Amino acid sequence: MTKIDSGAQDGPGTAFQGALLAMLSTLAVAAALLIAPIVPHMAAAFPDDPNAQTKAIMALVVPALVVAITAPFVGRLAERIGRKPVLLTALCIYLLCGIAPIFLSSLDHIIVSRIGVGLGEAGVMTASTALIGDYFRGARREHWIVVQTGVASIASVAFGVVSGFLGEFGWRTPFFVYAMPVVYIPLVLIALHEPVQKATTRARAAFPWSKVSAFYAIGFPAALLFFIIPIQTPFLLTARDMSSPLLIGITGAVSGIAVTVGGFCFKLISNAALNQILGLAFALIALGLGLFVGNGSYWMTWLGVVLASIGCGMTLPAVLTSIMRMLSFEERGRGTGAWQTAFFTGNFLSPVVILGLSAALNGLEHALLAVAGIAMAIALLCVGLFRFPAERGDETPGTQ
C-alpha cells in the first residue's frame, strides 16, 4: 500500500486512521485514572512497608512526570527513525509495564513498572499526535484533535467507573485493563503507514522555538487548569457533605461531557483569532471556578463544573492545532514532544499547586478563587495584550 505523503495539501488520512489515532489517547488517561480508586488498597496490601502510602501515591503520579521529562527526546526520536516504529515500540512497553503489577510483589518494583508506563505513554501520545498532524490538514486536522480531546475526556469517566468496579475483585484486577495495546498493536500495524516527505520539503533546520514558545507558554497553564475540576471535585463535594460516590461519579461524568462540548465549541469558532478564542476560554474557566466555589449549593457547583470544563475543552485543541500549523513535517515530532511536556507538567503540578495555595490561603475554596482570578487575568492578557506569532509550517494558503 502507498505510504502517506506528508505534502498533500488536503491531508490523505482516512476516517479510520483518525479514529484509531484519537483512541490511542485512552492509554494516557488510563495511566493515572485506572489506579486512582485503588491506591489506598494497594498501600494496604503491603503492611510491612512503612512507606507504603507514599509509594502508592508515587506509583499513581510518576507516569505523568516521566512523560513531561522524556517527551521531547521521544519526539526527536520519532523524527529520526519514524513515527510508526516509535508508536509500536511504545505500545509494547506500555503493555508489558502496564500489566506488570499483577505479578509484582514489591511497591518499589511497581514504581519501576510505572516509570515504564510513563515512557510508553510518552511515545504513544507524541507519535500519535504527530501522525494526526501528518495525515490531516485544516478543518480535518482540527476535527481529529477535537475528537482526540473528547475521547480522552469520555475515557476518563469510563475508566473511573471501570476501575472502581474491578477494584471490588482485588487491587491487582484493574491492571488487566493495561492490556489494551493487544488490540491496538495489530491495528497500528495494518492501518497506519509511515509518512514520507515530498522532494520539495525543506531540509532539517533548527527547531523554531521563537515561533512556538508562546503556544507552550499558554498551553502549560491551560493544562494545569484542565485537571483542577476532575481532581478537586471529590474533595470539594466531600467537604460540603456531598460525599456520595454516585453523586461524585455523576459530577465527574458531567465534566467529561462538557470538555467534549467545549471541543466542538472550538470547532464552531475556529476561524476567529486565537487570542480571542483563548480569551473566551479562559474567561469561561474563571467564571466556572468562581461558581464551582459559589455558595455551597450542589447546582451552583454543577454549573461551575460545566462552564469551566467547556472552557478547558476549548483551550487544548486551540493551542495544539495552532502548534501544528506552525510546524513543518520535519519539526512536528519535536513539536508534539514539547507539547506533551507542557501538558503533562501541568498534569503533574496541578494538585501540587492547589495544595500549596490551600495551605497558604487557608482552604481549598480560597485556593480555587485565587486560581479563578489567575485564569481571568490570562483571559484579559490574551484579548488585550498578547499576540501569537503568524502561522508557518508546511501548509499552503487556503487549506485552513
Order of alpha helices (4+ residues) and beta strands (2+ residues): alpha-alpha-alpha-alpha-alpha-alpha-alpha-alpha-alpha-alpha-alpha-alpha-alpha-alpha-alpha
